[in-house]
Amino acid sequence: MKTVLITGVSRGIGKALTEKFLKEGHYVIGTSTDGNSDIKSDNLKIVKIDLSNSESITECVNEIKFLNKKIDILINNAGILVDRNFNTVNIENLRKTLEVNLIGTITFTEQIISVLSIGAHILNAASSAGSLAKTQEIDDDEYPSYRISKTALNMYTRTLAIHLKDKITVSSYHPGWVKTDMGGSDAPMTTEESAGYIYDLAISKVETGQFWFKGEKMAW
Ligand SMILES: NC(=O)c1ccc[n+]([C@@H]2O[C@H](COP(=O)([O-])OP(=O)(O)OC[C@H]3O[C@@H](n4cnc5c(N)ncnc54)[C@H](OP(=O)(O)O)[C@@H]3O)[C@@H](O)[C@H]2O)c1
């Protein structure tokens, strides 16, 4: 049984991931912004966090440390897309997006690293929208703040992978275009399908510092 820490388990991919890990017999510590989840299990502990608030991050980290468990898998799943209807950078949206998707996620990760086990796996939910290689192919300028946040998160994956070399594996992944509040109803993938691929990646021994989609390396 592994101990898995997943951010943003209230809905979407994070909720499906939680259900998958519980079904496979693991213990899950999940976060949500209101401290609640409608999943009921003795193997699930929910902790409150708002990644845009540094005090909330510290309180959440302290609560997790108090559980006295070594974490085997950390999935930084929580994220926001606030500039959906913008094709130019709106600075207020950029700040909001970076606070959660980048600064909050990094702050949380840096504070929680000390309770990760040797051989642990950290997975960061990036996106094909943050791939520099993809922008050369598709010439798409929608939601720039979100793209910028995910490209920067990928650089965190790379630098952290080097920093933690031979101790902890660090990966970025694209979850697919998934039917959630963020992905919308036209998305082709279900949350269960996406969670299945992320689960397989999380429990696998993979090369550190890589960007994954459906078990294959993706171009940065
Ligand atoms: N869906 C897609 O097609 C797609 C594609 C590429 C990448 N992704 C990435 O995959 C991840 C999950 O996406 P999703 O579609 O499942 O998103 P979602 O349905 O919108 O769910 C987002 C999750 O993040 C949490 N969250 C939002 N703001 C937060 C904050 N300030 N502090 C802490 N948690 C916060 C939410 O918690 P509350 O319910 O408490 O607000 C919720 O659990 C995200 O990082 C997203 O960027 C998704």
Ligand as a Chemical Component Dictionary entry (heavy atoms), coordinates in Angstrom:
data_LIG
# 
_chem_comp.id                   LIG 
_chem_comp.type                 NON-POLYMER 
_chem_comp.pdbx_formal_charge   0 
_chem_comp.three_letter_code    LIG 
# 
loop_
_chem_comp_atom.comp_id 
_chem_comp_atom.atom_id 
_chem_comp_atom.alt_atom_id 
_chem_comp_atom.type_symbol 
_chem_comp_atom.charge 
_chem_comp_atom.model_Cartn_x 
_chem_comp_atom.model_Cartn_y 
_chem_comp_atom.model_Cartn_z 
_chem_comp_atom.pdbx_ordinal 
LIG N1  N1  N 0  -9.256  18.950 -18.217 1  
LIG C1  C1  C 0  -8.346  19.029 -19.178 2  
LIG O1  O1  O 0  -8.650  18.855 -20.377 3  
LIG C2  C2  C 0  -6.906  19.329 -18.837 4  
LIG C3  C3  C 0  -5.992  19.394 -19.896 5  
LIG C4  C4  C 0  -4.641  19.646 -19.610 6  
LIG C5  C5  C 0  -4.244  19.822 -18.296 7  
LIG N2  N2  N 1  -5.172  19.778 -17.281 8  
LIG C6  C6  C 0  -4.669  19.980 -15.911 9  
LIG O2  O2  O 0  -5.081  18.899 -15.086 10 
LIG C7  C7  C 0  -5.335  19.361 -13.745 11 
LIG C8  C8  C 0  -6.751  18.966 -13.318 12 
LIG O3  O3  O 0  -7.675  19.543 -14.233 13 
LIG P1  P1  P 0  -9.257  19.351 -14.152 14 
LIG O4  O4  O 0  -9.756  19.458 -15.540 15 
LIG O5  O5  O -1 -9.588  18.177 -13.314 16 
LIG O6  O6  O 0  -9.669  20.706 -13.381 17 
LIG P2  P2  P 0  -11.021 21.086 -12.592 18 
LIG O7  O7  O 0  -12.097 20.092 -12.873 19 
LIG O8  O8  O 0  -11.260 22.518 -12.881 20 
LIG O9  O9  O 0  -10.579 20.897 -11.045 21 
LIG C9  C9  C 0  -9.579  21.723 -10.539 22 
LIG C10 C10 C 0  -9.178  21.272 -9.146  23 
LIG O10 O10 O 0  -8.196  22.201 -8.667  24 
LIG C11 C11 C 0  -8.610  22.683 -7.395  25 
LIG N3  N3  N 0  -8.240  24.087 -7.191  26 
LIG C12 C12 C 0  -8.658  25.181 -7.887  27 
LIG N4  N4  N 0  -8.165  26.309 -7.351  28 
LIG C13 C13 C 0  -7.419  25.923 -6.275  29 
LIG C14 C14 C 0  -6.673  26.634 -5.298  30 
LIG N5  N5  N 0  -6.593  27.989 -5.290  31 
LIG N6  N6  N 0  -6.058  25.936 -4.335  32 
LIG C15 C15 C 0  -6.129  24.582 -4.287  33 
LIG N7  N7  N 0  -6.839  23.849 -5.181  34 
LIG C16 C16 C 0  -7.476  24.527 -6.166  35 
LIG C17 C17 C 0  -10.132 22.583 -7.412  36 
LIG O11 O11 O 0  -10.605 22.552 -6.083  37 
LIG P3  P3  P 0  -12.043 23.214 -5.670  38 
LIG O12 O12 O 0  -13.113 22.309 -6.215  39 
LIG O13 O13 O 0  -11.993 23.176 -4.187  40 
LIG O14 O14 O 0  -12.086 24.572 -6.284  41 
LIG C18 C18 C 0  -10.347 21.271 -8.164  42 
LIG O15 O15 O 0  -10.244 20.175 -7.305  43 
LIG C19 C19 C 0  -5.101  20.869 -13.768 44 
LIG O16 O16 O 0  -3.803  21.163 -13.316 45 
LIG C20 C20 C 0  -5.233  21.228 -15.247 46 
LIG O17 O17 O 0  -4.515  22.386 -15.590 47 
LIG C21 C21 C 0  -6.491  19.539 -17.525 48 
# 
loop_
_chem_comp_bond.comp_id 
_chem_comp_bond.atom_id_1 
_chem_comp_bond.atom_id_2 
_chem_comp_bond.value_order 
_chem_comp_bond.pdbx_ordinal 
LIG N1  C1  SING 1  
LIG C1  O1  DOUB 2  
LIG C1  C2  SING 3  
LIG C2  C3  SING 4  
LIG C2  C21 DOUB 5  
LIG C3  C4  DOUB 6  
LIG C4  C5  SING 7  
LIG C5  N2  DOUB 8  
LIG N2  C6  SING 9  
LIG N2  C21 SING 10 
LIG C6  O2  SING 11 
LIG C6  C20 SING 12 
LIG O2  C7  SING 13 
LIG C7  C8  SING 14 
LIG C7  C19 SING 15 
LIG C8  O3  SING 16 
LIG O3  P1  SING 17 
LIG P1  O4  DOUB 18 
LIG P1  O5  SING 19 
LIG P1  O6  SING 20 
LIG O6  P2  SING 21 
LIG P2  O7  DOUB 22 
LIG P2  O8  SING 23 
LIG P2  O9  SING 24 
LIG O9  C9  SING 25 
LIG C9  C10 SING 26 
LIG C10 O10 SING 27 
LIG C10 C18 SING 28 
LIG O10 C11 SING 29 
LIG C11 N3  SING 30 
LIG C11 C17 SING 31 
LIG N3  C12 SING 32 
LIG N3  C16 SING 33 
LIG C12 N4  DOUB 34 
LIG N4  C13 SING 35 
LIG C13 C14 SING 36 
LIG C13 C16 DOUB 37 
LIG C14 N5  SING 38 
LIG C14 N6  DOUB 39 
LIG N6  C15 SING 40 
LIG C15 N7  DOUB 41 
LIG N7  C16 SING 42 
LIG C17 O11 SING 43 
LIG C17 C18 SING 44 
LIG O11 P3  SING 45 
LIG P3  O12 DOUB 46 
LIG P3  O13 SING 47 
LIG P3  O14 SING 48 
LIG C18 O15 SING 49 
LIG C19 O16 SING 50 
LIG C19 C20 SING 51 
LIG C20 O17 SING 52 
# 
